[in-house]
Amino acid sequence: MNIQIQENVPLAPMTTFGIGGPARFFAEVQVEEEIREAIAWAKTRNVRLLLLSGGSNILVPDEGLDALVVRLTSNEFSFAGSELEADAGCDLFQLIKAAAERKLGGWEKLAGIPGTIGGAVRGNAGAFGPEIKDFVTRVRAFDTELCDARQFDNNACDFSYRHSFFKDHPEWLVTRVWLTLSSVDTSLSLRLIEETIREREKRHIQNVRAAGSFFVNPVAPQEVRGQFEKEKGIKSREGRVPAGWLIEKVGLKGARIGGAVASEQHPNYIKNDDNATAAQVKELAQKIKDAVREKFGVELQEEAVVL
C-alpha cells in the first residue's frame, strides 16, 4: 500500500477555524489510485471515510472524528493558451497570482478567499460579484462510493449561488479543474489582486480564524428586501439579502459565546477569537438563526460545513 495511515491526528491546525479534535485515522492522498487505496482500507475496517481539502469552510467537532479523514494534497497546475488546468488541492490565491504572471485573469476579485480550487468549485465560491462558475469549463471528480471517475462540463456541475452538484453529492471528490481565463495586463491584474486583499482586510475578513462566511445570504420576503434596499441604496441580488445585515439588524453583531464571536466588522464571520470550541460556535450560530427567524421570518442556512 502506498498511502500511510496515521492515528489520532489533530485536525484543528488543518482548518482555517483552528477548532476541533483529532481524526481517529488520517491519510494524505494525491492521485486517484491512492484514493482507491484509502476507500478500500476504510471499507475493510468498516470505518467511515471523510474528505478534507484546504480546511476552509468547515467546523470539526470538539471530540474529533471517528473516521478515516482523507486530505487531498495534489497541487500541480499548468497553462495552455487561455486555459488553466489545476489539481483540486491547489491553493486558489496562488493560482490567481500565477495566472496574472502569465497575463491571464478576470477572476482577481476571488483573491483572498481561503482554501483550494477544489473547495471553491464545490461551494461555487464568490466575492464582490464574480463566482468560480464564471470560469470553470470542466471538472474531473471521483465517486468514492463506486470508485469511478468522470468529467463534468460546466452545466453538469449544476452551479448556483454557493452551490454545486458536488455539494449535494459529497461522495464525489473533485480531483481536477479546468478554467478559461481572459487576457489581462499583468501589472493591472496584480494591482487588482492587491486592492481586493486590502478590501478584505478593511472588512476584517482576511487572515482571521474563521470558516469564511458562516451563513448563505438568504432569499428574503419582499418587505425585508425593501428594507435592505432602502437602507443601503442598492438592489438585492436574486432576491437575497446579506446574512451579515440580518445579524446586525437583530443586534447580534459582536455577539460572543465563549471564544466564538460574530465579527464586529463582518458579523457573518463567526471568529475563533479566544480558543473557541465547536460547541460554542454552534451555540452562537443557533442563537443567530433563532433571532433572525423570529424578527424577519427568514431561515438562515449554514454555508460552512458543520461536521
N, C-alpha and C positions, 0 to 999 in steps of 0.2 A: 504494500500500500504506500502511495506517495505522500498522502496527507498525514500531518501529525495531529493527533487528538490530545488536547490538553484538558486538565480538570481544574475546576474551581477558579476560573479566570475572571478577574474583576472587569466589569463591563462599563462602569461609570466613566473611566478615563477615555473610553472609545466613543462617548457621546458628547454632543455639544451642551447638553444639560448638566453633565457631570453628576448624574444621580443614578442610583440603582445598585443592586447586589451582583454577585458573580454568576457566570454561566457554569452549570454543572459540568458541561463538556463544551469545548471550543475548538474550532479549526479555521484556518485561513485557506482559501482556495483561489485559483487564478483561471484555470481552464475548465472546460465542460467535463472532461474526464475526471477531474478532481471533485467536481460537484457530484458526479455519479458515485464516486467512492464514498463521499460523505453521506449521501442518501442511503446507500447500501449499509453502511456502518450503523446508521440510526435505525433502519428497519430491522436489522438482525437483533438489535438490543431493545426493540420496542421503545425507542426514545424519540420524543418529539423533535422535529427539525425546525429551526427558526433562522431567518436570514437577516444579516446586518451588513449595511454598506458603509456609508460615510458617517453614520451615527447622529445625523441631524434629524429633526422632526420625529423624535422618538423618546418615550419615557419608559425606562426599565424599572420594574418593581423593586422595592427595598430588599425583599427576600431573595432576589435574583431569579434565575430562570432554570427550572428543572428540564433542560433540553440540551440538544446539540446546537449551539449557535455557530452559524457558518458566516464568516466575513469574507466578502468578495474584495480582493486586493489588486486585481488586474488593472493596470493603468497605462497601457500603450495606446498611442494615437498617431494618426498620420493625416496628411492633406493630399488631395488630388484635385487640382483646379479649385473650384469654389466649395468642394465637399470636404467635410471633416469626418473621419471615422475614428471612433474612440471606444475603448473598453469602458464598461459601466463603472469601474472603480476609479476613473479619472476624476480629479478634483475640478469642479465646474469653474471656479475662479481662474485656475491655472490654464484651462482650455481657452477661456475668453482672452486672457493675456497672450497666449501663444498664437491664437488666431490673429490678433491685432498686429503682432510682429510680422505676420505673413500677409498683411493688407486685407484681412478678412474680418467681417464683423456684422453689425446690425443688432447684436444681442448684448451690447455693453451694459444696458440697464439691469441685466441679470447679475452683474458683478456684485460679489459680496454675499449672495445667497449661499448659506453654508451647505456643504455636502457634495455629493458626487453627481456626475451626469446621469447615472442610472437612477439615483433617487429623484433627481429633477424630473426625469421622464415619468417616473411612477406617479408623482404628485402634480404633474404639469406645473412646475414651479414658475412663478412670475413675479415681477416687481415693476412698479412705475409704468405699467402698460403692457410691455411685451410678455409673452409666455413661451416656454420651451417648445410648445406645439407649433409655434410660428416658424421653426427652423428644422424640426425633425422630418426627415424623409422616410426612414425606415428604422426598425428596431429588431434585434435578434434577442430572443428570450428562451429560457429553458424551463420546461414543465417539470417541477420537482416531484410531482405525483406519478407521471407517466414516463419520466426520464427521456423526454424527447424535446427537441429544439425546433423552432420555426422562426420565420421572419414575418414581421407585421409592417404593412405600409402605414402612412400617417392616419388614414381613415380607420384602419383596423385597430389602431391604438385607442380609439374612442375617447379622444381628448375633449375635455370641457373644463370649466373652472375648477382648478385644483383637483382634477380627477383624470383617471385613465383606466383602460382595461386592466392594467396591472394592479391598480389599487383595489379594484373589485375582485381580482383573482390573485391573491397573494401567493398561490402556488407557482405562479410564473415569475421567474427571476430574470430581470433584464441583464443581459451579458454584453451587448454591444449596441452602439447607437451611430447612425449616420445623419449628418445635418448638412444643409446647404446654407451658406453664408453669403453676404454681399461684399462687393469690393469697397474698401474704405481706405482712407489715408491713415497710415499708422499713427502719426503724431496726434491727429484728431481723435482717433479711436482710443488711444491711451489716455488722452485728456478727459474723454467722456467717462472712461472707467474710473479715473481718479475722482471726477465730480460725483459719480454715483456713490462711491465709497464715502466721500465726505458727507453726502446727503444722508446716508445710512448712519454715519457716526453722529450727525446732528440730531437724528431721531432716536439715537441710542439703541439701534438695532444691529450694531456691528460689534463683534468681539465681546459679546455678553454670554453668560452661561444660560442658555435658553434653547428651546427646540424650534426657534423661529416663531411665526405666528401660531398661537395655540389653537385659535378657532378660525374656521372658514367664515368669510364675510357672508352673512345670510341674506336670502331673499326676504324682504320685509313688506308688510302691508303698505298700501298707498299712503295712509296717514303718516306712518313712520318715515317713509321715503320723502314725503313732502316736508316734514320737519327737518330732516337732514339737509335737503336741498336748499331750504330757506336759510338755515343757519350757516351753511358752508358756501352757498352761492355756486354750487356745482351740481351737475346731474348725476344721479346714481347710475352705476353700470349694471346692466342686465337685471335691474330691479333690486340690486343688492345695496346694503349699507355697510360701512366698515364695522367689524366687531368691536374694534377699539373705541369707536364713537359711542356705541351702545354701552360699553363698560363704563366709559366716562359719565354718560348720562344717568346711570344708576348709582353713581357716587362711589365706584369701586376702583377708580384709578389710584394706584398706590396702595391698594388693599394688601394686607400681609397676613399670612398664617405661617408661623414659624419662620423659616428661611425663604419661603416662597412669596414672591411679590409680583403684583400686576404693575408693570413699569409705570412710573410717573410720566415718562415721555411717550411711551407707546404701550398702553395698557393691554393690548392683545399679545404682548410679550410677557409671559409669566417667567420670571427670572429666578434662578437659583442664587439668591443674594447672600445667603449665610448658611451653608451646609444644609440646604433644604432636603427633605425626604420626598420620595414619590408620593407617600400618603398625604403630605402637606400640599403638594402641587394639586393632587386630585381633589382634596377638600376645598382648596381655593377655587379651582375650576368649577366645582359643583355649586359653590356659593354664587359665583358669577352667573352661571346658567340659570339658577333659580331666580335671581334678581332680574335678569333680562326678560325671562319668561313672564314674571309677574307684572312688570311695568309695561312691556311692549307686546306681549303675546308672541314673542319670537323665540324659537328653539335654536340655541347655538349648538353647532356640531364641531367636534374636535378635528382640527387639521393634523395635529400631532397624533402619532400612533401611540396609544396608551396600552402597553402590553400587560 
